[in-house]
Amino acid sequence: MVLRAIFSGVSGLRAEGEAIGVVGDNIANVNTVGFKSQRAVFQDVLGHSILAGTSSALPGSGVRMGDVQQLFTQGSLSNTGVSTDVALNGDGFLVVAGTVDGITGNFYTRAGQLTIDKDGDLVNQQGLNVQGYIANADGTMQASVSNLAVPTASLAPFATEEITVTANLDPRETPAVFDLLDPDGTSNHTTSITVFDSLGTARTLDIYFNNAGGNLYTYNVVADGADIAGGIAGTNVLVSTGSLQFNTDGALDTATTPDLNVSFAGGSTPGQIITMDFGQDITGGGTGLDGTTQFSSASAVSSQSQNGYASGEFSGLAIDGTGLVQGLYTNGQKIAIGQLAVAKFRSNDGLGRAGQNLWIETRDSGTAALGAAGAGGRASVSGGALEASNVDLGEEFVGLIQHQRSFSANSRTITTADEMLQELINIKR
């Protein structure tokens, strides 16, 4: 029994020494982005077989460190201001692909220090390609997962196809007859809007509103001759005209809005078609109140927009809470590039550590289930932020004290048993 006590003490020294290594690893990685702490799991060692049917009162043979459990609790998020940094808030992992230590395949990480490499690919700090769903031209996402590439080339211009105006036109205005030679002096209200031709050149269109009486307003779209093919600079060119009929409640009853068919000077697309939208009228099935109205208040344009833009240079990335990656351009446009894939496992504890802030899939973890952030219980994404290590230094230091005391106590077990053996040997004398 005395020898058993010595061996039990030795097992305690060994187990506590290994546990100190786990604590040391945690402390060493306190500033490692996305690091998940671990804890030593101790198991007692039987001194006999459980199949022998012997009494459970017999002493065991000490202790051993049976496993090292990974703790996947959430780390705190800190804003970095770096647009390509991402942090996961919840369960899941970013997916990266490449070769690590001779192993090629998918790896999983919580460290979102991403960047754009020389080839325009979105990669992590080890140069592994970030995986996601590439955006189609219509803004939808492809079903399969692949490398996310950032198109850093100039964004081509987009010719204006639609103009939307929301306004109130005062019925108390004195009716006026529009004269193209003096549009400002012969209209009741006017607004200007900048549109773009097929080459991305900005063009100005003026819209003049005239009260025609009987709850009817007409409008005329005018351009400077310098902007129109064959026009003369300084001479007004009538591009289009239409009418807005209101009911007695001030709602838009019928909108007669012919498409603009305009050939801009120098534009590569002759006869550019632009539709006019003043809101859904009653004739078209709407309420007539969601756009342009005719109430007894001063005429004013509350909002106007158009869908064209000039060419732009790539200026950076923006990543939202769903992992949608958008390219930012100097012309103010945001173009969807793709969506980050987030992997979820049945057992995070079963993942294997691969180093470099990476995990690999194992039999114990189950197969990775890929999906969009925030879907199916997956983590949401915080752009411009990183997840800190979940190591609690206070807890680790307490653990150091516990393991140190236990190590010392086990050494006392050995020395005490040794003294007992010495007394036993001395009986012979």
FIGUBA-75032 format. One line per field, with one value per residue (C-alpha): residue number from 1; x, y, z. Coordinates in pm, whole numbers. Layout:
BEGIN
n [NUM;...]
xx [X;...]
yy [Y;...]
zz [Z;...]
END
This chain:
BEGIN
n [1;2;3;4;5;6;7;8;9;10;11;12;13;14;15;16;17;18;19;20;21;22;23;24;25;26;27;28;29;30;31;32;33;34;35;36;37;38;39;40;41;42;43;44;45;46;47;48;49;50;51;52;53;54;55;56;57;58;59;60;61;62;63;64;65;66;67;68;69;70;71;72;73;74;75;76;77;78;79;80;81;82;83;84;85;86;87;88;89;90;91;92;93;94;95;96;97;98;99;100;101;102;103;104;105;106;107;108;109;110;111;112;113;114;115;116;117;118;119;120;121;122;123;124;125;126;127;128;129;130;131;132;133;134;135;136;137;138;139;140;141;142;143;144;145;146;147;148;149;150;151;152;153;154;155;156;157;158;159;160;161;162;163;164;165;166;167;168;169;170;171;172;173;174;175;176;177;178;179;180;181;182;183;184;185;186;187;188;189;190;191;192;193;194;195;196;197;198;199;200;201;202;203;204;205;206;207;208;209;210;211;212;213;214;215;216;217;218;219;220;221;222;223;224;225;226;227;228;229;230;231;232;233;234;235;236;237;238;239;240;241;242;243;244;245;246;247;248;249;250;251;252;253;254;255;256;257;258;259;260;261;262;263;264;265;266;267;268;269;270;271;272;273;274;275;276;277;278;279;280;281;282;283;284;285;286;287;288;289;290;291;292;293;294;295;296;297;298;299;300;301;302;303;304;305;306;307;308;309;310;311;312;313;314;315;316;317;318;319;320;321;322;323;324;325;326;327;328;329;330;331;332;333;334;335;336;337;338;339;340;341;342;343;344;345;346;347;348;349;350;351;352;353;354;355;356;357;358;359;360;361;362;363;364;365;366;367;368;369;370;371;372;373;374;375;376;377;378;379;380;381;382;383;384;385;386;387;388;389;390;391;392;393;394;395;396;397;398;399;400;401;402;403;404;405;406;407;408;409;410;411;412;413;414;415;416;417;418;419;420;421;422;423;424;425;426;427;428;429]
xx [0;290;429;82;82;414;284;-35;175;381;62;-49;282;254;-111;-55;253;48;-231;15;102;-265;-287;39;-94;-405;-206;35;-261;-444;-396;-448;-750;-1028;-840;-1050;-920;-885;-906;-754;-996;-868;-971;-911;-718;-854;-627;-820;-1037;-1402;-1480;-1324;-1614;-1388;-1500;-1523;-1358;-1015;-799;-726;-392;-390;-495;-432;-520;-778;-851;-803;-1144;-1179;-1410;-1597;-1749;-1791;-1497;-1550;-1573;-1358;-1394;-1085;-1207;-1049;-1316;-1186;-1186;-1481;-1589;-1838;-2095;-2243;-2185;-1989;-1661;-1531;-1423;-1082;-925;-565;-266;-139;156;107;-268;-493;-859;-1097;-999;-1213;-1130;-1270;-986;-1132;-821;-890;-719;-705;-401;-216;-453;-761;-867;-1003;-763;-674;-334;-194;-294;-578;-873;-1190;-1489;-1830;-2118;-2036;-2297;-2475;-2537;-2892;-2772;-2867;-2604;-2473;-2563;-2209;-1920;-1596;-1311;-1427;-1251;-1270;-1301;-1064;-1102;-1297;-1674;-1833;-2088;-2459;-2690;-2994;-3307;-3550;-3625;-3842;-3991;-4204;-4357;-4658;-4804;-5010;-5358;-5374;-5103;-5214;-5246;-4966;-4891;-4544;-4310;-3987;-3818;-3891;-3943;-3864;-4106;-4390;-4398;-4530;-4256;-3929;-3669;-3340;-3192;-2859;-2872;-2596;-2551;-2401;-2046;-2113;-2123;-2343;-2629;-2878;-3250;-3493;-3853;-4107;-4453;-4754;-5096;-5347;-5656;-5917;-5679;-5446;-5074;-4855;-4479;-4207;-3860;-3601;-3230;-2966;-2887;-2520;-2616;-2833;-2701;-2748;-2849;-2714;-2553;-2769;-3085;-3351;-3456;-3788;-3720;-4063;-4397;-4667;-4955;-5063;-5437;-5541;-5879;-6058;-5876;-5537;-5443;-5278;-5558;-5393;-5029;-4955;-4578;-4427;-4076;-3793;-3621;-3314;-2988;-2716;-2426;-2128;-2327;-2267;-2635;-2861;-3219;-3158;-3489;-3567;-3897;-4063;-4216;-4427;-4578;-4846;-5166;-5519;-5576;-5274;-5411;-5242;-5369;-5235;-5085;-4747;-4584;-4678;-4987;-5187;-5259;-5310;-4956;-4658;-4527;-4211;-4015;-3960;-3740;-3604;-3368;-3233;-3058;-2759;-2402;-2064;-1765;-1588;-1266;-1257;-1204;-1264;-1498;-1799;-1924;-2264;-2423;-2527;-2172;-2260;-1937;-1983;-1731;-1721;-1648;-1559;-1888;-2080;-2194;-2197;-2180;-2243;-1939;-2049;-2151;-1925;-1991;-2023;-1965;-2154;-2067;-2264;-1973;-1729;-1540;-1453;-1269;-896;-655;-440;-240;-231;-577;-727;-934;-994;-1295;-1269;-1490;-1577;-1685;-1911;-1930;-1935;-2275;-2220;-2468;-2514;-2443;-2743;-2924;-2988;-2845;-2519;-2328;-2390;-2102;-1968;-1768;-1473;-1433;-1239;-1320;-1073;-945;-1190;-909;-990;-654;-792;-930;-606;-396;-625;-578;-202;-223;-447;-220;90;-59;-175;170;328;72;146;516;440;256;573;805;568;541;919;957;716;921;1232;1070;971;1330;1454;1249;1505;1775]
yy [0;233;179;245;578;667;583;780;1080;1043;1034;1353;1526;1420;1530;1865;1930;1869;2090;2374;2345;2398;2706;2839;2796;2993;3276;3287;3335;3598;3847;3601;3708;3449;3213;2975;2876;2516;2335;2014;1731;1499;1135;896;573;245;10;-292;-402;-302;-649;-827;-753;-641;-405;-36;44;-42;267;381;427;804;1044;1122;1409;1242;1522;1888;2048;2352;2623;2793;3074;3410;3650;4024;4228;4533;4785;4829;5061;4830;4755;4404;4295;4077;3929;3647;3695;3355;2997;2931;2972;3153;2912;2943;2712;2637;2436;2432;2212;1993;1950;2094;2161;2376;2520;2704;3012;3280;3519;3768;3966;3955;4142;4164;4001;4098;3888;4061;3762;3802;3609;3568;3650;3311;3375;3121;3207;3313;3108;3251;3276;3488;3748;3720;4023;4057;4067;3708;3466;3152;2825;2684;2810;2931;3181;3539;3771;4150;4325;4616;4747;5065;5037;5100;5384;5313;5520;5661;5457;5605;5936;5944;6267;6313;6657;6860;7093;7379;7401;7771;7863;8093;7889;7962;7867;7722;7896;7715;8049;8167;7854;8015;8302;8085;7797;7763;7541;7387;7134;7017;6670;6532;6220;6021;5910;5578;5712;5832;6200;6404;6588;6830;6806;7076;6982;7267;7229;7432;7459;7402;7437;7173;6983;6928;6999;6962;6918;6978;6829;7066;7029;7274;7237;7179;6842;6725;6580;6847;7110;7462;7567;7814;7707;7512;7176;7022;6658;6544;6666;6500;6565;6484;6474;6493;6428;6663;6505;6599;6240;6158;6013;5970;6022;6058;6021;5941;5795;6035;5943;6160;6150;6313;6474;6241;5959;5614;5524;5728;5755;5687;5583;5725;5662;5918;5814;6054;5781;5515;5678;5562;5452;5224;5062;5280;5521;5826;5945;5773;6014;6349;6514;6836;6981;7345;7410;7558;7365;7177;6871;6651;6392;6300;6033;5863;5529;5623;5687;5781;5548;5499;5362;5089;5242;4963;4701;4704;4391;4390;4170;3901;3872;4053;4182;4500;4690;5065;5300;5666;5742;5643;5304;4984;4668;4325;4099;3798;3671;3510;3143;3048;2687;2523;2189;1952;1940;2228;2041;1773;2012;1960;2247;2311;2606;2954;3028;2743;2433;2129;1904;1564;1260;1384;1729;1609;1753;2129;2272;2588;2872;3247;3440;3469;3176;2843;2954;3071;3369;3719;3920;4249;4437;4651;4450;4153;3893;3888;3575;3436;3373;3508;3599;3609;3259;3133;3275;3107;2787;2830;2852;2545;2334;2454;2364;2028;1960;2038;1820;1527;1566;1548;1221;1078;1201;1076;734;728;798;515;277;390;310;-31;-100;12;-262;-517;-327]
zz [0;72;-278;-419;-237;-400;-745;-675;-579;-897;-1105;-932;-1012;-1375;-1409;-1238;-1454;-1768;-1635;-1575;-1944;-2037;-1812;-1955;-2309;-2215;-2061;-2355;-2593;-2392;-2679;-2965;-3172;-3169;-2934;-2727;-2384;-2266;-1938;-1811;-1736;-1462;-1427;-1141;-1206;-1066;-882;-1007;-1296;-1285;-1420;-1123;-894;-610;-338;-433;-99;-239;-304;-657;-828;-857;-1128;-1490;-1725;-1944;-2187;-2271;-2325;-2550;-2416;-2699;-2496;-2669;-2657;-2628;-2949;-3004;-3285;-3499;-3774;-4035;-4292;-4369;-4003;-3903;-3572;-3517;-3243;-3167;-3277;-3594;-3777;-4082;-4356;-4524;-4779;-4868;-4749;-4390;-4286;-4592;-4540;-4812;-4754;-4554;-4220;-3968;-3767;-3539;-3622;-3868;-3959;-4330;-4611;-4990;-5150;-5468;-5679;-5541;-5329;-4977;-4751;-4385;-4233;-4342;-4704;-4701;-4923;-4745;-4860;-4940;-5182;-5489;-5586;-5919;-6141;-6005;-5644;-5555;-5424;-5588;-5415;-5398;-5190;-5349;-5303;-5257;-5501;-5486;-5826;-5777;-6133;-6209;-6190;-6529;-6549;-6557;-6776;-6599;-6665;-6416;-6246;-5934;-5800;-5488;-5453;-5349;-5613;-5472;-5632;-5534;-5783;-6065;-6386;-6630;-6990;-7033;-7278;-7372;-7439;-7083;-6872;-6538;-6593;-6724;-6475;-6122;-5980;-6099;-5992;-6144;-6140;-6260;-6476;-6648;-7006;-7115;-7074;-6721;-6815;-6583;-6754;-6600;-6667;-6550;-6473;-6490;-6335;-6453;-6293;-6575;-6351;-6274;-6043;-6338;-6346;-6652;-6649;-6907;-6901;-7051;-7125;-7241;-7610;-7526;-7374;-7663;-7988;-8256;-7999;-7958;-7631;-7440;-7623;-7434;-7576;-7477;-7393;-7278;-7145;-6936;-6699;-6345;-6275;-5910;-5746;-5510;-5213;-5355;-5443;-5775;-5986;-6326;-6423;-6793;-6800;-7141;-7134;-7210;-7536;-7538;-7734;-7528;-7710;-7709;-7553;-7694;-7669;-7899;-7784;-7415;-7256;-6911;-6732;-6505;-6173;-5966;-5745;-5787;-5914;-5837;-6197;-6164;-5849;-5589;-5328;-5507;-5179;-5177;-5420;-5570;-5421;-5457;-5115;-5024;-4912;-5089;-5387;-5291;-5395;-5090;-5262;-5601;-5727;-6035;-6076;-6294;-6188;-6326;-6331;-5999;-5854;-5590;-5246;-4996;-4853;-4624;-4445;-4274;-4005;-4254;-4386;-4709;-4864;-5068;-5275;-5213;-5501;-5527;-5705;-5392;-5518;-5315;-5525;-5370;-5410;-5209;-4867;-4608;-4541;-4173;-4066;-3781;-3617;-3400;-3157;-3142;-2869;-3126;-3357;-3391;-3337;-3644;-3511;-3664;-3515;-3718;-3648;-3865;-3897;-3725;-3677;-3329;-3450;-3729;-4078;-4127;-4218;-4424;-4446;-4424;-4107;-3877;-4043;-3872;-3539;-3691;-3560;-3685;-3830;-3699;-3960;-3854;-3531;-3393;-3130;-2842;-2672;-2415;-2165;-1816;-1663;-1309;-1344;-1496;-1210;-957;-1153;-1134;-755;-735;-953;-769;-430;-562;-705;-369;-188;-418;-354;20;-43;-199;79;351;188;155;527;604;388;570;907;771;666;1007;1181;1056;1240]
END
